[in-house]
Amino acid sequence: MSVHVFVQARMGSTRLPGKSLAPLHGRPALEWIVERTAGAPGVDAVAVLTSDAPGDEPLRALCERLGVACVAGSELDVLRRFADGVRQLGPDTVVRITADCPLVDPRVVGELVALYRERGDLDHCAVATGAMAPAPGLKRYPDGLDAEVVRASALLLADERATDPFEREHVTPHIWRRPEEFGLAILQAPEDWGEERWTVDHPADLEFVRAVLGRLGDRAGFGVRDVLAVLDAEPALRALNAHERSAPTQVR
């Protein structure tokens, strides 16, 4: 089984344009994500999926400099972009990561891939995070550690069938909205950290992530518990991104 991480990235953003290339502890955000996911257990390759729009040329140029595969496709039909990535690169399994998650934990991604492999009957498996709507008893990782594993054939089927604009834009809803048809699972955290917010969506988020990487960025493969230890030692860091949280975007 070949497992490829597909990092979904673009330069356009309503709240924080250019965040995919925002400098973080000496490197652009996208480079951090590529490096960290490449080190996840069970991952065979990493590719960046961006658009073919002129504004995303800097992302394509970064991929060339890093020697990372890049698939440039539809700017708005992101599901089609992922299906094109499957057709061009040929993985059996895709790990979807978005470019607003520079603190993505390689070990959590590895656990997600391991759960998918162990079950054997899954089409979609996601990390429970603070981006999801709370549910009784659901233990979530911090918002910003989001990841999904998807069977490549399920992505191609979704691309063939989906007509809802929401499903075209957000890639996987056609699958996880249909539990009667697809095998689904959730990877929960050891305890509920869902109130932690480590994603990059506002200028304050960038300041927070820069501060974290300033303390941990030189430590290879640091993970969620390392970040939590920093925050426990320096509670003032949490105030850097204590702005009003946006509503959850994913509901399972």
C-alpha positions as CSV (number, residue, x, y, z in Angstrom):
1,M,0.0,0.0,0.0
2,S,1.5,3.3,-1.1
3,V,0.7,6.3,1.2
4,H,1.2,9.8,-0.1
5,V,0.6,13.0,1.9
6,F,-1.1,15.6,-0.2
7,V,-0.6,19.0,1.3
8,Q,-3.4,21.4,0.1
9,A,-2.0,24.9,-0.3
10,R,-2.8,28.2,-1.9
11,M,-1.7,31.8,-1.6
12,G,-5.2,33.3,-1.5
13,S,-6.9,33.6,1.8
14,T,-9.6,36.0,2.9
15,R,-8.2,36.5,6.4
16,L,-4.5,35.9,5.9
17,P,-3.3,36.1,2.3
18,G,0.0,34.3,1.6
19,K,0.0,32.3,4.8
20,S,1.3,29.2,3.1
21,L,4.7,31.0,2.6
22,A,4.7,33.0,5.8
23,P,8.1,32.9,7.4
24,L,8.3,30.7,10.5
25,H,11.6,30.3,12.3
26,G,13.6,30.8,9.2
27,R,11.5,28.8,6.7
28,P,8.1,29.2,5.0
29,A,5.1,27.5,6.6
30,L,4.7,25.1,3.7
31,E,8.3,23.8,4.1
32,W,7.7,23.0,7.7
33,I,4.6,21.0,6.8
34,V,6.3,19.1,4.0
35,E,9.3,18.2,6.3
36,R,7.2,17.2,9.3
37,T,4.7,15.0,7.3
38,A,7.6,13.4,5.4
39,G,8.8,12.1,8.8
40,A,5.5,10.5,9.7
41,P,5.7,6.7,10.1
42,G,4.0,4.9,7.2
43,V,4.3,7.8,4.8
44,D,6.0,7.0,1.5
45,A,6.0,10.4,-0.2
46,V,4.8,14.0,0.1
47,A,3.3,16.2,-2.7
48,V,1.9,19.7,-2.7
49,L,-1.5,20.2,-4.4
50,T,-2.0,23.8,-5.4
51,S,-3.8,25.6,-8.2
52,D,-2.7,26.5,-11.7
53,A,-3.6,30.1,-11.1
54,P,-0.8,32.7,-11.6
55,G,-1.0,33.8,-7.9
56,D,0.1,30.3,-6.8
57,E,3.3,30.3,-8.9
58,P,5.4,31.0,-5.7
59,L,4.2,27.7,-4.2
60,R,5.0,25.9,-7.4
61,A,8.5,27.5,-7.3
62,L,9.0,26.5,-3.7
63,C,8.2,22.9,-4.5
64,E,10.7,22.9,-7.4
65,R,13.4,24.2,-5.0
66,L,12.6,21.6,-2.4
67,G,12.4,18.8,-4.9
68,V,8.8,18.0,-3.9
69,A,6.2,16.8,-6.3
70,C,3.6,19.4,-7.1
71,V,0.2,19.0,-8.8
72,A,-1.4,22.2,-10.0
73,G,-5.1,22.0,-10.8
74,S,-8.4,23.7,-10.4
75,E,-8.4,26.6,-8.0
76,L,-12.0,26.2,-6.8
77,D,-12.7,22.5,-7.5
78,V,-10.3,21.1,-4.9
79,L,-11.8,17.6,-5.0
80,R,-10.9,17.5,-8.7
81,R,-7.4,18.6,-7.8
82,F,-7.0,15.7,-5.4
83,A,-8.4,13.3,-7.9
84,D,-5.9,14.6,-10.5
85,G,-3.2,14.1,-7.9
86,V,-4.2,10.4,-7.5
87,R,-4.2,9.9,-11.3
88,Q,-0.8,11.6,-11.7
89,L,1.0,10.1,-8.7
90,G,-0.8,6.8,-8.3
91,P,-1.0,6.3,-4.5
92,D,-3.3,3.7,-3.0
93,T,-3.9,6.0,0.0
94,V,-3.9,9.7,0.5
95,V,-3.2,11.7,3.7
96,R,-4.8,15.1,3.3
97,I,-3.1,18.0,5.2
98,T,-3.9,21.6,4.8
99,A,-1.2,24.3,4.7
100,D,-2.6,26.1,7.8
101,C,-1.2,23.4,10.0
102,P,2.6,24.0,10.4
103,L,2.6,22.2,13.9
104,V,1.1,19.0,12.4
105,D,2.5,16.1,14.5
106,P,4.3,13.4,12.6
107,R,3.5,10.8,15.3
108,V,-0.2,11.6,15.2
109,V,-0.2,11.2,11.4
110,G,1.6,7.9,11.8
111,E,-1.0,6.7,14.3
112,L,-3.7,7.7,11.9
113,V,-2.1,5.7,9.0
114,A,-1.6,2.8,11.4
115,L,-5.3,2.8,12.4
116,Y,-6.3,2.8,8.8
117,R,-4.0,-0.1,8.0
118,E,-5.0,-2.1,11.0
119,R,-8.7,-1.8,10.3
120,G,-8.4,-2.7,6.6
121,D,-12.0,-1.9,5.9
122,L,-11.8,1.9,6.0
123,D,-12.3,4.5,3.2
124,H,-11.8,7.5,5.4
125,C,-10.2,8.1,8.8
126,A,-9.7,11.5,10.4
127,V,-7.9,12.9,13.5
128,A,-10.5,14.3,16.0
129,T,-9.5,17.9,16.5
130,G,-10.8,21.2,17.8
131,A,-11.9,22.0,14.3
132,M,-14.7,19.5,14.7
133,A,-18.0,20.2,16.5
134,P,-17.7,18.9,20.1
135,A,-19.5,15.6,20.7
136,P,-20.0,13.9,24.1
137,G,-17.0,11.8,25.0
138,L,-15.0,12.8,21.9
139,K,-11.4,13.4,22.8
140,R,-9.9,15.9,20.4
141,Y,-6.4,17.0,19.5
142,P,-5.7,20.7,19.1
143,D,-7.1,22.5,16.1
144,G,-4.2,22.6,13.7
145,L,-3.3,18.9,14.0
146,D,-5.9,18.0,11.5
147,A,-5.3,15.1,9.1
148,E,-7.4,12.7,7.1
149,V,-6.5,9.4,5.5
150,V,-8.6,8.5,2.4
151,R,-8.7,5.5,0.1
152,A,-7.6,6.7,-3.3
153,S,-10.4,4.8,-5.0
154,A,-13.0,6.6,-2.7
155,L,-11.6,9.9,-3.8
156,L,-11.9,9.0,-7.4
157,L,-15.5,7.9,-6.8
158,A,-16.3,11.1,-5.0
159,D,-14.9,13.1,-7.9
160,E,-17.1,11.2,-10.3
161,R,-20.3,11.6,-8.3
162,A,-20.2,14.8,-6.2
163,T,-22.2,17.8,-7.4
164,D,-22.6,19.7,-4.1
165,P,-20.3,22.8,-4.2
166,F,-19.4,22.2,-0.6
167,E,-18.2,18.6,-1.4
168,R,-16.2,19.9,-4.4
169,E,-14.5,22.5,-2.3
170,H,-13.7,20.5,0.9
171,V,-12.6,17.3,-0.8
172,T,-13.8,14.6,1.6
173,P,-17.4,15.4,2.7
174,H,-19.0,13.3,-0.1
175,I,-17.3,10.3,1.7
176,W,-17.8,11.1,5.4
177,R,-21.4,12.3,4.9
178,R,-22.3,8.7,3.8
179,P,-21.5,6.3,6.6
180,E,-23.9,3.7,5.2
181,E,-21.7,3.5,2.1
182,F,-18.1,4.1,3.2
183,G,-16.0,2.7,6.1
184,L,-15.3,5.6,8.5
185,A,-13.3,6.0,11.7
186,I,-12.0,8.7,14.0
187,L,-8.6,8.8,15.8
188,Q,-9.2,10.3,19.2
189,A,-6.6,11.9,21.5
190,P,-5.5,10.4,24.8
191,E,-7.3,13.3,26.5
192,D,-9.4,16.2,25.2
193,W,-7.2,19.0,24.0
194,G,-9.9,20.4,21.6
195,E,-9.8,23.9,23.2
196,E,-6.2,24.4,22.0
197,R,-6.0,26.4,18.8
198,W,-2.7,25.9,16.8
199,T,-4.0,26.5,13.3
200,V,-2.9,29.5,11.2
201,D,-5.8,31.7,10.1
202,H,-5.2,35.1,11.6
203,P,-2.1,37.3,12.2
204,A,-2.2,36.4,15.9
205,D,-1.9,32.7,14.9
206,L,1.3,33.4,13.1
207,E,2.8,35.1,16.1
208,F,1.8,32.2,18.3
209,V,3.3,29.6,15.9
210,R,6.5,31.6,15.5
211,A,6.8,31.7,19.3
212,V,6.4,27.9,19.6
213,L,8.9,27.2,16.8
214,G,11.3,29.6,18.4
215,R,11.4,27.2,21.3
216,L,11.0,23.9,19.6
217,G,11.9,24.4,15.9
218,D,15.4,23.0,16.3
219,R,14.2,19.8,17.9
220,A,13.5,17.3,15.1
221,G,10.1,15.6,15.2
222,F,8.6,17.5,18.2
223,G,5.0,16.7,18.8
224,V,1.8,17.7,20.6
225,R,3.1,16.9,24.1
226,D,6.2,19.0,23.5
227,V,4.0,22.0,22.5
228,L,1.7,21.5,25.5
229,A,4.8,21.4,27.8
230,V,5.9,24.8,26.4
231,L,2.4,26.2,27.0
232,D,2.3,24.8,30.5
233,A,5.6,26.4,31.3
234,E,4.7,29.7,29.6
235,P,0.9,30.3,29.9
236,A,1.3,33.8,28.3
237,L,1.8,32.1,25.0
238,R,-1.8,31.0,24.9
239,A,-2.9,34.6,25.0
240,L,-1.2,35.2,21.6
241,N,-4.1,33.4,19.8
242,A,-6.9,34.0,22.3
243,H,-9.0,35.9,19.8
244,E,-12.5,34.7,19.2
245,R,-12.6,31.3,17.7
246,S,-14.4,30.8,14.4
247,A,-17.2,28.2,14.1
248,P,-16.3,24.6,13.5
249,T,-16.0,23.9,9.8
250,Q,-16.2,20.1,10.0
251,V,-19.0,18.1,11.5
252,R,-18.9,14.3,11.7
